[in-house]
Amino acid sequence: MAVGLQDFPAIPEIDGVRIGVAEAGIKKLNKKDVVLFEVCEGASVASVFTQNAFCAAPVRVCRSHLAQTNARYLLINTGNANAGTGQPGVENALKTCQALAEQAGVSVESVLPFSTGVIGEPLPADKIIEAIPAALSSLSSANWADAGLGIMTTDTLPKGSCREFEFEGKTYRIGGISKGAGMIRPNMATMLGYVCTDVAIAPDLLQQLLKKATDKSFNRITVDSDTSTNDACIVIATGKAGNEMIASLETPLAQAFEDAFTDVMQELAHAIVRDGEGATKFVTVEVIGAKQTDDATKTAFEIAHSPLVKTALFASDPNWGRILAVVGRAGVAGLDVDRVQLHINGFEIARDGGRSPDYLEEHGVQAMAPEDIHILVNLGMGDSADTVWTTDFSHEYVTINAEYRT
């Protein structure tokens, strides 16, 4: 239902990257379902992939290719995940890579395949191969909006983000797209995410920055606690801005880039939550006062994953006792429930482990009514904190997933 999701932004052209889009008819006719990214020679490429052991064939191929050479093309299809397909799935992914490599005049190892959609069905490789010429002929540095549409599955809107920042009189650009609405607890990145910048950054540092930004964005979102088989996030730094190669985080330009890059990653991650399947609420769960960050993280995720909490959020039901119950079972060692505090959208709900003496039922009703809800839990144990973002559970979520294949 796209809770508060903004219109697709005007992402600026990133020198060194061109994007092509085509219709292959993989699952539906007249739908953009094949996307190409063409990457200039010499660009730095960083990646994170799903930690699901049952990872999809394209993830396996991507990891293998990235270990051998630098990426020149990204080949993305929707409508079919090519997961749970065994060795034939790997062979089909390689078949599409080979076809693109031959037409583009690059090595097969420099092509990275990505797929998203239904699990367990053979990849229609021939349809994708037939669409490659059209995708190549449409390559343009201005195709961000069509690419955002082309990677959607159950998403209701395309998701994009961009930032421009200045440093010593020079303007630098970052732009990216993401997709995802269900099967979201990435445990690495997102379902699919692609971010490009014209800044020159050493590959090792770009990988480090991606890991840091992922932990602050895609690794802190959940819709339904399910980690996909196909999650992938790729960051491309073309170096076309002409700055001296950044090789250390200790430089002012590196710090300026990290701030803008993290903003883009968080905005893309938040967009996935706002467009969560059947979502009617965008929920920030912040846990403070923890003895260590891990305690804050696991408490926040326990709240975000609780079906009882999520259904109460959907109903705007101020059943705050469900949240306290989750805090109590989150497994925080040494938790003193008499020190726990709970606030929802600025209203103090619980204090000293029980109902706040200032709380009225009408406060709870007001707190739970908006589309954006902020749940703040203070464990009263220390100075560590963490935040995750999630949705409610609605009737529509069940309908979408019950009928996904049909």
Wavefront OBJ file of the C-alpha trace (Angstrom):
o trace
v 0.000 0.000 0.000
v 3.127 2.167 -0.151
v 2.853 3.865 3.265
v 4.187 7.382 2.773
v 6.371 6.291 -0.144
v 7.393 9.255 -2.264
v 7.362 9.488 -6.046
v 10.389 8.104 -7.854
v 13.130 10.744 -7.635
v 14.915 12.411 -10.530
v 18.136 10.405 -10.251
v 20.971 12.221 -12.036
v 23.033 10.535 -14.713
v 26.089 8.779 -13.304
v 28.997 9.053 -15.705
v 30.343 5.574 -16.467
v 27.039 3.702 -16.095
v 24.353 3.071 -18.708
v 21.090 1.197 -18.176
v 18.945 -0.757 -20.614
v 15.447 -2.175 -20.128
v 13.432 -4.695 -22.154
v 10.297 -6.871 -22.076
v 10.909 -10.631 -22.179
v 7.464 -11.858 -21.142
v 8.923 -14.042 -18.394
v 5.795 -14.067 -16.230
v 3.557 -11.405 -17.777
v 3.344 -9.831 -21.204
v 3.925 -6.108 -21.741
v 5.970 -5.784 -18.553
v 9.515 -4.520 -18.207
v 11.285 -7.547 -16.766
v 14.899 -7.475 -18.022
v 17.333 -4.758 -16.921
v 20.989 -4.267 -17.915
v 23.635 -2.159 -16.213
v 26.691 -1.426 -18.353
v 29.736 -0.559 -16.212
v 32.774 1.310 -17.513
v 36.204 -0.308 -17.452
v 38.184 0.315 -14.276
v 35.160 0.859 -12.024
v 35.249 -0.444 -8.462
v 32.477 -2.942 -7.666
v 31.416 -4.110 -4.192
v 28.784 -6.702 -3.343
v 26.838 -8.373 -0.561
v 24.630 -11.426 -1.005
v 22.113 -13.468 0.921
v 23.318 -15.602 3.810
v 20.575 -18.127 3.077
v 22.346 -21.469 2.542
v 19.757 -22.330 -0.116
v 20.973 -19.450 -2.260
v 19.793 -19.087 -5.839
v 21.786 -20.084 -8.917
v 22.501 -16.453 -9.946
v 23.959 -15.732 -6.506
v 26.316 -18.683 -6.921
v 27.343 -17.488 -10.376
v 27.831 -13.893 -9.229
v 30.116 -14.950 -6.414
v 32.163 -17.089 -8.783
v 32.459 -14.381 -11.438
v 33.374 -11.628 -8.973
v 36.196 -13.809 -7.658
v 37.658 -13.977 -11.182
v 37.389 -10.507 -12.712
v 35.720 -7.106 -12.518
v 32.081 -6.697 -13.539
v 31.197 -5.004 -16.828
v 27.514 -5.910 -17.076
v 24.708 -6.691 -14.643
v 21.872 -8.769 -16.147
v 18.682 -8.722 -14.075
v 15.404 -10.522 -14.636
v 12.144 -10.572 -12.693
v 9.327 -13.102 -12.759
v 11.544 -16.089 -11.985
v 14.023 -16.463 -9.099
v 16.039 -19.340 -10.604
v 16.265 -20.685 -7.048
v 15.739 -24.286 -5.992
v 16.705 -25.261 -9.541
v 19.921 -27.213 -8.888
v 22.715 -27.479 -11.444
v 20.364 -26.807 -14.402
v 19.660 -23.425 -12.797
v 23.369 -22.600 -12.741
v 23.687 -23.679 -16.361
v 20.744 -21.490 -17.367
v 22.209 -18.480 -15.558
v 25.550 -19.058 -17.314
v 23.730 -19.419 -20.637
v 22.261 -15.925 -20.312
v 25.645 -14.532 -19.248
v 27.319 -16.120 -22.276
v 24.744 -14.659 -24.656
v 25.220 -11.157 -23.277
v 29.007 -11.511 -23.221
v 29.081 -12.469 -26.892
v 26.857 -9.570 -27.937
v 28.690 -7.011 -25.778
v 32.195 -8.256 -26.580
v 33.249 -8.996 -22.989
v 34.220 -12.122 -21.061
v 31.457 -14.261 -19.632
v 33.006 -13.829 -16.162
v 32.453 -10.061 -16.366
v 28.656 -10.557 -16.564
v 26.757 -10.840 -13.267
v 23.257 -12.395 -13.355
v 20.447 -11.533 -10.924
v 16.965 -13.031 -10.706
v 13.887 -12.458 -8.580
v 10.433 -13.979 -8.589
v 8.946 -17.422 -8.078
v 11.215 -20.054 -6.490
v 11.505 -23.585 -7.855
v 10.665 -23.031 -11.516
v 13.178 -23.387 -14.387
v 14.577 -20.092 -15.648
v 13.223 -19.313 -19.156
v 16.726 -18.515 -20.378
v 15.713 -18.320 -24.040
v 13.207 -15.534 -23.337
v 15.873 -13.526 -21.528
v 18.384 -14.101 -24.325
v 15.851 -12.957 -26.921
v 15.386 -9.701 -24.951
v 19.090 -8.893 -24.663
v 19.391 -7.055 -28.032
v 16.525 -4.732 -27.109
v 18.059 -4.080 -23.707
v 21.438 -3.305 -25.267
v 19.912 -0.972 -27.855
v 18.120 0.970 -25.108
v 21.256 1.600 -23.018
v 21.180 5.123 -21.620
v 22.503 6.917 -18.576
v 19.001 8.338 -18.054
v 17.086 5.049 -17.663
v 16.842 4.961 -13.855
v 13.042 5.209 -13.688
v 12.491 2.378 -16.177
v 15.060 0.278 -14.318
v 13.156 0.851 -11.085
v 10.036 -0.496 -12.786
v 11.927 -3.330 -14.431
v 13.120 -4.940 -11.189
v 9.710 -4.928 -9.439
v 7.797 -8.086 -8.477
v 5.066 -7.599 -5.845
v 6.243 -4.018 -5.313
v 3.527 -1.456 -5.924
v 5.915 1.378 -6.820
v 9.511 1.673 -8.056
v 12.039 2.660 -5.400
v 14.912 5.068 -5.935
v 17.177 7.424 -4.044
v 19.918 9.908 -4.902
v 22.226 12.441 -3.329
v 24.562 15.094 -4.681
v 27.220 16.595 -2.452
v 29.987 19.118 -2.952
v 33.557 18.858 -1.774
v 36.229 21.439 -2.524
v 34.204 22.928 -5.358
v 33.420 19.619 -7.095
v 29.977 17.975 -7.214
v 29.689 14.220 -6.675
v 26.670 12.027 -7.403
v 25.132 8.869 -5.932
v 22.005 7.148 -7.276
v 20.350 3.816 -6.703
v 17.287 1.609 -6.962
v 15.958 -1.268 -4.875
v 13.110 -3.763 -5.005
v 11.393 -5.807 -2.365
v 8.053 -6.011 -0.587
v 7.845 -9.518 0.868
v 10.255 -12.225 2.039
v 12.125 -9.383 3.706
v 14.567 -9.937 6.465
v 17.582 -9.605 4.255
v 20.383 -10.693 6.623
v 22.813 -9.047 4.208
v 21.228 -6.454 2.011
v 17.915 -6.269 0.217
v 16.067 -8.457 -2.249
v 17.829 -6.518 -5.009
v 19.658 -3.203 -4.765
v 21.919 -1.318 -7.169
v 23.757 1.874 -6.236
v 26.136 3.826 -8.479
v 28.431 6.784 -7.887
v 30.963 8.736 -9.950
v 33.391 8.973 -7.009
v 36.739 7.149 -7.380
v 37.051 4.699 -4.476
v 39.442 1.785 -4.034
v 37.617 -1.591 -4.257
v 38.601 -2.739 -0.758
v 37.371 0.498 0.809
v 34.139 0.404 -1.223
v 33.472 -3.112 0.096
v 34.105 -1.895 3.644
v 31.751 1.051 3.178
v 29.056 -1.186 1.697
v 29.236 -3.541 4.664
v 28.944 -0.632 7.123
v 26.054 0.984 5.265
v 24.261 -2.356 4.866
v 24.354 -2.935 8.613
v 22.711 0.475 9.111
v 20.073 0.009 6.424
v 19.092 -3.249 4.721
v 20.248 -5.367 7.659
v 17.909 -3.402 9.926
v 14.642 -3.911 8.058
v 12.076 -6.700 8.231
v 8.610 -7.227 6.808
v 7.987 -10.877 7.605
v 11.291 -12.249 9.028
v 11.971 -14.372 5.916
v 15.432 -14.187 4.342
v 15.281 -14.554 0.564
v 17.333 -16.962 -1.513
v 18.230 -14.206 -3.990
v 19.241 -11.145 -1.964
v 21.945 -9.061 -3.623
v 23.216 -5.515 -3.359
v 25.815 -4.144 -5.759
v 27.630 -0.807 -5.525
v 29.530 0.615 -8.484
v 32.034 3.471 -8.197
v 32.997 4.579 -11.708
v 35.693 7.115 -10.758
v 34.496 9.452 -13.508
v 34.237 12.427 -11.144
v 37.991 12.733 -11.470
v 38.941 12.859 -7.798
v 42.097 11.236 -6.514
v 41.312 7.611 -5.640
v 39.979 7.359 -2.072
v 41.810 4.580 -0.264
v 41.204 5.463 3.382
v 38.217 6.381 5.536
v 40.377 8.947 7.283
v 40.042 11.508 4.482
v 37.401 14.283 4.508
v 36.086 13.251 1.064
v 35.652 9.649 2.233
v 33.652 10.832 5.225
v 31.472 13.090 3.070
v 30.831 10.198 0.680
v 30.035 7.780 3.517
v 27.403 10.134 4.941
v 25.661 10.586 1.584
v 25.981 6.887 0.690
v 24.469 5.780 4.005
v 21.564 8.181 3.454
v 20.869 6.607 0.040
v 21.081 3.072 1.426
v 18.732 3.872 4.308
v 16.231 5.587 2.035
v 16.189 2.561 -0.287
v 15.753 0.229 2.695
v 12.961 2.323 4.197
v 11.187 2.355 0.833
v 11.047 -1.444 0.902
v 9.382 -1.369 4.322
v 6.962 1.378 3.286
v 5.980 -0.780 0.296
v 5.830 -3.995 2.328
v 3.197 -6.435 1.137
v -0.139 -5.278 2.517
v 1.528 -2.730 4.798
v -0.569 0.055 6.308
v 2.007 1.208 8.890
v 5.705 2.159 8.779
v 7.106 1.260 12.174
v 10.378 2.362 13.753
v 11.419 0.158 16.666
v 14.142 1.823 18.730
v 15.680 0.120 21.748
v 17.943 2.158 24.038
v 19.477 1.638 27.449
v 20.965 -1.749 26.559
v 24.136 -3.116 28.114
v 25.417 -4.076 24.657
v 24.273 -3.426 21.095
v 23.395 -7.077 20.450
v 20.787 -6.916 23.216
v 19.219 -3.838 21.661
v 19.265 -5.410 18.192
v 17.663 -8.703 19.175
v 15.016 -6.978 21.308
v 14.095 -4.639 18.450
v 13.841 -7.522 15.977
v 11.773 -9.623 18.381
v 9.258 -6.773 18.607
v 9.336 -6.233 14.838
v 8.728 -9.934 14.146
v 5.960 -10.558 16.670
v 2.701 -11.466 14.863
v 0.723 -10.286 17.893
v 2.433 -6.894 17.865
v 2.146 -6.565 14.076
v -1.567 -7.399 14.011
v -2.225 -4.927 16.843
v -0.413 -2.300 14.772
v -2.663 -3.066 11.806
v -5.770 -2.662 13.956
v -4.388 0.484 15.661
v -5.117 -1.417 18.864
v -3.178 0.001 21.870
v -2.487 -3.483 23.204
v 0.918 -2.414 24.534
v 1.183 -5.408 26.866
v 2.174 -7.451 23.811
v 5.293 -5.302 23.418
v 6.310 -5.741 27.057
v 5.794 -9.495 26.723
v 8.175 -9.560 23.756
v 10.802 -7.551 25.660
v 10.582 -10.086 28.462
v 11.180 -13.066 26.158
v 13.869 -11.476 23.992
v 16.610 -13.210 25.971
v 18.369 -10.171 27.426
v 20.583 -11.461 30.230
v 20.058 -9.710 33.561
v 16.970 -7.798 32.433
v 15.283 -5.979 35.320
v 11.685 -5.519 34.184
v 11.123 -2.909 36.868
v 13.430 -0.554 34.948
v 11.837 -0.967 31.515
v 10.110 2.035 29.920
v 7.907 2.116 26.824
v 6.935 5.090 24.678
v 4.813 5.012 21.503
v 4.797 8.121 19.305
v 5.892 10.269 22.218
v 3.360 8.980 24.745
v 4.772 7.324 27.860
v 2.938 3.997 28.017
v 4.872 2.059 30.645
v 7.322 3.001 33.368
v 9.191 0.911 35.915
v 7.925 -2.280 34.287
v 4.230 -1.404 34.464
v 1.575 0.956 33.209
v 2.622 4.601 33.487
v 0.571 6.526 36.084
v 0.145 9.253 33.435
v -1.208 6.876 30.791
v -4.797 7.023 29.585
v -6.399 4.685 27.043
v -7.024 7.646 24.775
v -3.246 8.188 24.690
v -2.781 4.676 23.356
v -5.446 5.211 20.714
v -3.760 8.437 19.575
v -0.335 6.790 19.574
v -1.386 3.867 17.373
v -3.511 5.772 14.860
v -0.903 7.342 12.492
v 0.670 5.570 9.525
v 4.149 6.237 10.948
v 4.683 4.748 14.412
v 7.744 5.059 16.638
v 8.102 2.441 19.368
v 10.784 3.365 21.913
v 11.883 0.861 24.558
v 14.372 1.772 27.277
v 15.866 -1.316 28.927
v 17.476 0.776 31.681
v 20.696 -1.240 31.644
v 23.358 0.786 29.811
v 24.223 3.124 26.951
v 23.888 0.876 23.872
v 21.065 1.171 21.344
v 19.842 0.013 17.950
v 16.939 0.646 15.577
v 15.056 -1.526 13.084
v 12.195 -0.717 10.730
v 9.168 -2.892 10.014
v 5.488 -2.991 9.025
v 2.211 -4.255 10.390
v 0.489 -7.464 9.224
v -2.756 -6.959 7.306
v -5.323 -9.158 5.592
v -3.765 -8.088 2.288
v -0.381 -9.586 3.242
v -2.002 -13.010 3.599
v -3.882 -12.617 0.324
v -0.804 -11.592 -1.659
v 1.290 -14.501 -0.413
v -1.483 -17.080 -0.570
v -2.065 -16.266 -4.231
v 1.517 -15.391 -5.297
v 1.980 -18.292 -7.746
v -1.562 -18.196 -9.100
l 1 2 3 4 5 6 7 8 9 10 11 12 13 14 15 16 17 18 19 20 21 22 23 24 25 26 27 28 29 30 31 32 33 34 35 36 37 38 39 40 41 42 43 44 45 46 47 48 49 50 51 52 53 54 55 56 57 58 59 60 61 62 63 64 65 66 67 68 69 70 71 72 73 74 75 76 77 78 79 80 81 82 83 84 85 86 87 88 89 90 91 92 93 94 95 96 97 98 99 100 101 102 103 104 105 106 107 108 109 110 111 112 113 114 115 116 117 118 119 120 121 122 123 124 125 126 127 128 129 130 131 132 133 134 135 136 137 138 139 140 141 142 143 144 145 146 147 148 149 150 151 152 153 154 155 156 157 158 159 160 161 162 163 164 165 166 167 168 169 170 171 172 173 174 175 176 177 178 179 180 181 182 183 184 185 186 187 188 189 190 191 192 193 194 195 196 197 198 199 200 201 202 203 204 205 206 207 208 209 210 211 212 213 214 215 216 217 218 219 220 221 222 223 224 225 226 227 228 229 230 231 232 233 234 235 236 237 238 239 240 241 242 243 244 245 246 247 248 249 250 251 252 253 254 255 256 257 258 259 260 261 262 263 264 265 266 267 268 269 270 271 272 273 274 275 276 277 278 279 280 281 282 283 284 285 286 287 288 289 290 291 292 293 294 295 296 297 298 299 300 301 302 303 304 305 306 307 308 309 310 311 312 313 314 315 316 317 318 319 320 321 322 323 324 325 326 327 328 329 330 331 332 333 334 335 336 337 338 339 340 341 342 343 344 345 346 347 348 349 350 351 352 353 354 355 356 357 358 359 360 361 362 363 364 365 366 367 368 369 370 371 372 373 374 375 376 377 378 379 380 381 382 383 384 385 386 387 388 389 390 391 392 393 394 395 396 397 398 399 400 401 402 403 404 405 406
